[in-house]
Amino acid sequence: MSETDPRDGGAPPPAPLVDGRAIDEVAPGVHVISDRRIPLVPNVGIVISVGEALVVDTGMGPRNGERVLATARRLAAGARLTLTTTHFHPEHAFGAQCFVGEARYVANRAQVEELRAKGEAYVELFKTFGPAVAAELEGVELVAAEETYDGALDLSIGGVPVQLREWGLAHTGGDQVVLLPEQGVLFTGDLVENRLFPIFPYFPPDDVDVDGSRWIDVLTRLWELAPKIVVPGHGEVSGPELITDARTYLEHVREKTQRAVDEGRDADEAVAALEPEIRTRWASWDAPEWIGFAIRSFHSRLSG
């Protein structure tokens, strides 16, 4: 799987390293370290205000966590740091150990519970994705947020309002978004990507906590927030059209999969029938291996 597993053949992807030099100010005081479209590197947010700063996601493992922390220190020297993560997956949250003693860590309770239940298994899974990925997970320690909430939490970062909202089950059981209402900036985590097929972590029987229909509902709610700038989990920062693009894709896969279920096709038959058309329709998107996972996930839920 090219987004998570380089064993698909061809040249190996670059090492999954956050580069603090690849940073842009997308709104006043709102900085994004770009993923540079490198697999298993997330977009990382750093929001700076008077005497405080917020970091959104950490990168995978201690080396990336240190890079993100160093960049935050450089941009906001002496500021009190707060960390939050969009969900528990390794490239988004498995660098949090570097922030212990350096920042308060705030996240939704469902994300923390999912980390505790699945974190170690995901470490072992990701280590199988090749030497470069395994190297970044050496010495990883799973650290959970010490401040948690249910549903919604409003913060003030140096006077800048920040809204944390949880809307799982969708991509995971504990998806969290970060909205800066004054700047109109929305950090979506992997609920939204840019030119990359939505990541469906549908790995039965170990992990089936992804729900495409609820994901569609969540995207509708994200659209209703009326963001001006959308920071996706992976891919370039853009506008709210990214939300529409993701919803259109998921609705298409659900519709086609429902038809396959009604025709009596099993999951393998549905994937064989639907995947080529979907891949062609979204030919410019990366990581097409996730198409089959999406079809299988929808098939499982639609077929009961």
C-alpha positions in Angstrom: 0.0 0.0 0.0 1.8 3.1 -1.2 0.4 5.4 1.5 1.4 3.0 4.3 3.3 0.1 2.8 6.1 0.5 0.2 6.1 -3.2 -0.7 3.9 -2.6 -3.7 7.0 -2.5 -5.9 8.9 0.2 -7.7 11.2 2.7 -6.1 10.9 2.9 -2.3 9.3 6.1 -1.1 11.4 8.8 0.7 12.0 8.3 4.4 8.9 9.5 6.3 10.5 12.6 7.8 8.9 15.9 8.7 11.0 18.8 7.3 10.6 22.0 9.4 11.9 24.1 6.6 8.9 23.2 4.4 6.7 25.6 6.3 4.2 28.2 5.2 2.0 30.8 7.0 -1.5 30.0 5.6 -3.2 32.6 7.8 -1.9 35.2 10.3 -0.1 33.2 13.0 -1.1 29.9 11.5 1.8 27.8 10.1 1.7 24.4 8.3 4.7 22.2 7.9 3.9 20.6 4.5 3.9 16.8 4.1 5.5 17.4 0.7 3.3 14.5 -0.5 5.6 12.0 1.2 3.8 8.9 2.4 3.4 8.7 6.2 4.3 12.3 6.7 1.3 14.5 7.8 0.7 18.1 7.5 1.6 19.6 10.9 0.1 22.8 12.3 1.7 25.4 14.5 -0.6 28.2 15.7 1.2 31.1 17.3 -0.2 33.9 19.5 0.9 36.0 22.4 3.0 33.8 24.7 1.3 30.6 23.6 1.4 28.2 20.6 -0.6 25.2 19.6 0.9 22.2 17.7 -1.4 20.0 15.7 0.0 16.5 15.1 3.6 15.3 15.7 4.8 13.1 12.9 5.7 9.5 13.4 8.2 8.5 16.1 10.6 10.3 18.3 12.8 11.8 15.6 9.8 13.4 13.9 8.5 14.5 17.2 11.7 16.3 18.0 11.7 18.0 14.6 8.2 19.3 15.1 9.0 20.4 18.7 12.2 22.2 17.5 10.2 24.0 14.8 7.6 25.1 17.3 10.3 26.4 19.6 12.0 28.3 16.8 8.8 30.0 15.6 7.4 30.7 19.1 10.5 31.0 21.3 9.5 30.9 25.0 5.8 30.3 24.3 3.8 28.0 26.4 3.0 25.0 24.1 -0.2 23.0 23.8 -0.3 19.8 21.7 -3.3 18.2 20.1 -3.5 15.3 17.6 -6.2 14.6 15.0 -6.3 10.9 15.6 -4.2 8.1 17.0 -2.5 6.8 13.8 1.3 6.6 14.0 2.2 9.5 11.6 -0.2 11.8 13.4 0.4 11.0 17.1 3.4 8.7 17.7 5.8 11.6 18.2 4.0 12.8 21.3 6.6 11.5 23.7 8.9 14.4 22.8 6.4 16.9 24.1 6.2 15.4 27.6 7.3 18.1 30.0 7.3 20.6 27.1 3.6 21.0 26.4 0.1 20.3 27.7 -1.4 17.5 25.6 -5.2 17.9 25.0 -7.3 15.5 22.9 -10.7 13.8 22.8 -11.2 10.8 25.1 -12.2 8.5 22.3 -8.8 9.1 20.6 -7.0 8.3 23.8 -9.0 5.1 24.3 -8.3 4.0 20.8 -4.6 4.7 21.2 -4.5 2.5 24.4 -6.5 -0.3 22.7 -4.7 -0.4 19.3 -1.4 1.6 19.6 1.0 -1.2 20.2 -0.5 -3.3 17.4 -0.1 -0.3 15.0 3.5 0.0 16.0 4.1 -3.6 15.0 2.0 -3.3 11.8 3.9 -0.2 10.6 7.2 -1.7 11.3 6.5 -4.2 8.5 6.2 -1.4 6.0 9.9 -1.3 5.3 13.2 -0.4 7.0 12.7 3.4 6.7 9.4 3.3 8.5 10.7 0.8 11.1 13.6 3.1 11.8 11.3 6.0 12.7 9.4 3.7 15.2 12.6 2.7 17.1 12.3 3.9 20.6 8.7 5.0 20.3 6.7 5.4 23.5 3.0 5.7 23.3 1.9 8.8 25.1 -1.8 9.7 25.7 -3.2 13.1 26.2 -3.4 14.0 29.9 -6.3 16.4 29.3 -9.3 14.9 27.7 -12.9 15.9 26.7 -16.0 14.4 25.2 -17.7 16.0 22.2 -16.3 19.5 22.1 -13.8 21.7 23.8 -13.0 25.4 23.3 -9.5 26.7 24.0 -7.8 30.0 24.0 -4.3 30.1 22.7 -2.9 33.4 23.6 -6.3 34.9 23.0 -6.9 33.0 19.8 -10.1 30.9 19.9 -9.5 27.2 19.0 -12.4 24.8 18.7 -11.7 21.1 19.2 -14.5 18.8 17.9 -14.7 15.0 17.8 -16.8 13.3 15.2 -15.9 9.6 15.2 -16.7 7.0 14.1 -15.6 7.9 10.6 -12.0 7.4 9.5 -11.3 6.1 13.0 -13.3 5.8 16.2 -11.8 9.0 17.6 -11.4 11.6 14.8 -10.9 15.1 16.0 -10.8 18.3 14.0 -9.3 21.7 15.0 -11.1 24.8 13.9 -9.7 28.4 14.2 -12.9 30.3 13.7 -11.4 33.8 13.5 -9.0 32.8 10.7 -11.3 30.3 9.0 -8.8 27.5 9.2 -9.8 23.9 9.6 -7.4 21.0 10.4 -9.2 17.9 9.3 -6.7 15.1 9.9 -7.4 12.2 7.6 -11.1 13.0 7.3 -10.0 15.0 4.2 -7.0 14.6 1.9 -5.9 16.4 -1.2 -5.6 14.3 -4.4 -5.2 11.1 -2.3 -7.8 8.4 -2.0 -9.4 8.4 1.5 -7.6 6.0 3.8 -9.8 3.2 5.0 -8.1 1.3 7.8 -10.4 -1.7 7.3 -8.3 -4.7 8.5 -10.7 -7.4 9.7 -10.7 -8.9 12.2 -8.1 -6.7 14.0 -9.5 -3.2 13.1 -12.8 -2.5 11.4 -13.5 0.9 13.1 -14.1 2.9 10.0 -17.6 3.8 8.7 -17.9 5.4 5.3 -21.5 6.4 5.7 -20.9 8.2 9.0 -17.8 9.7 7.3 -20.0 11.2 4.7 -22.2 12.7 7.4 -19.1 14.2 9.2 -18.0 15.8 5.9 -21.4 17.5 5.6 -20.9 18.9 9.1 -17.4 20.1 8.3 -18.8 21.9 5.3 -21.3 23.6 7.5 -18.4 25.0 9.5 -17.7 27.2 6.5 -13.9 27.1 6.6 -12.0 29.3 4.2 -8.7 27.2 4.5 -8.6 23.5 4.8 -5.5 21.7 6.1 -5.9 18.1 5.0 -4.2 15.2 6.7 -2.1 14.7 3.6 -1.7 16.8 0.5 -1.6 20.5 -0.2 -3.5 23.1 1.9 -6.5 24.4 -0.1 -10.1 25.5 0.3 -13.4 23.9 1.3 -13.7 22.2 -2.1 -11.5 19.5 -0.6 -14.4 18.6 1.7 -16.7 18.4 -1.3 -14.3 16.3 -3.2 -14.0 13.8 -0.4 -17.7 13.6 0.1 -18.4 13.1 -3.7 -15.9 10.2 -3.8 -17.3 8.5 -0.7 -20.9 8.9 -2.0 -19.9 7.4 -5.3 -18.2 4.4 -3.7 -21.2 3.8 -1.4 -23.7 4.0 -4.3 -21.7 1.6 -6.5 -21.1 -0.8 -3.6 -24.8 -0.8 -2.7 -25.6 -1.7 -6.3 -23.1 -4.6 -6.1 -24.7 -5.8 -2.8 -28.1 -5.6 -4.4 -26.8 -7.7 -7.3 -25.6 -10.4 -4.9 -21.9 -9.8 -5.5 -19.6 -10.7 -2.6 -16.8 -8.3 -1.5 -14.1 -9.7 -3.9 -16.5 -9.5 -6.8 -17.4 -5.9 -5.9 -13.8 -4.9 -5.8 -13.0 -6.5 -9.1 -16.0 -4.9 -10.7 -15.8 -1.4 -9.3 -12.1 -0.6 -8.7 -11.0 0.0 -12.3 -13.8 2.5 -13.0 -13.1 4.4 -9.7 -9.4 4.5 -10.3 -10.0 5.9 -13.8 -12.5 8.5 -12.6 -10.0 9.9 -10.0 -6.9 9.2 -12.1 -5.0 12.1 -10.6 -5.3 10.9 -7.0 -2.5 9.0 -5.2 -2.7 5.8 -3.2 -5.3 3.9 -5.3 -4.8 0.8 -3.1 -7.2 2.3 -0.7 -10.1 2.0 -3.2 -10.4 -1.7 -2.5 -10.4 -1.2 1.3 -13.2 1.4 0.9 -15.3 -1.0 -1.2 -14.8 -3.8 1.3 -15.7 -1.6 4.3 -18.9 -0.3 2.6 -19.8 -3.8 1.5 -19.5 -5.2 5.0 -21.8 -2.5 6.5 -24.3 -2.4 3.6 -24.7 -6.2 3.4 -25.3 -6.3 7.2 
